[in-house]
Amino acid sequence: MIETTILENDRVRLSPLTMDNYANLQLVASEHKLIQYSPSDIESPSALRSYVETALDQQEKNSSLPFIIYDKKVGAYAGCTRYMNIDFTNKVLEIGATWIGKSFQGTGLNSEMKHLLINHAFNKLGFEKITFRIDERNMQSRKAVEKLGAVLEGILRKNVYLLNGFKRNTCVYGILKNEWDKMDPVSG
């Protein structure tokens, strides 16, 4: 079981997502087509509540740990992310279900957040591999994880239906602890 924790640096604070704090995301979540490449719905208050309930249910089952993202530079809640598909036996987890408001995109927030998550997973939790699953068409997200050093391991063809009925191809990226240790000077 992964204990809930707060991860933060000068730029971002990742706190456990709860039923008490998720309402801080309603304005950001309501942005049109914010998660157009995702099979999830967060646009309405009821859809966002259901999304959070699902994340917390997965947390209860030890397969997920969701975070609410706070941009300290701007002083506002920016979105959410989580550790998911946690495999304790093989020491592999996925960082996913990540969405941040449009005004926070391209500001460096995502990179800062991912560094916190990756370092914590490898150096505090003892995981050996982190994966990311991204819609093949989402070039912005693909470039972001490639910039972190993640390697495209394959493409799952037509494996996830989106809300509009489109069945996407999913790119699977991975990064190993020893690869991260070589790239990130503050990793160890």
Secondary structure, DSSP 8 states (H G I E B T S, - for coil): ------EE-SSEEEEE--TTTGGGGHHHHTSTTTTTTSS---SSHHHHHHHHHHHHHHHHTTSEEEEEEEETTTTEEEEEEEEEEEETTTTEEEEEEEEE-GGGTTTTHHHHHHHHHHHIIIIIS--SEEEEEEETT-HHHHHHHHHTT-EEEEEEEEEEE-TTS-EEEEEEEEEEHHHHHHH-TT--
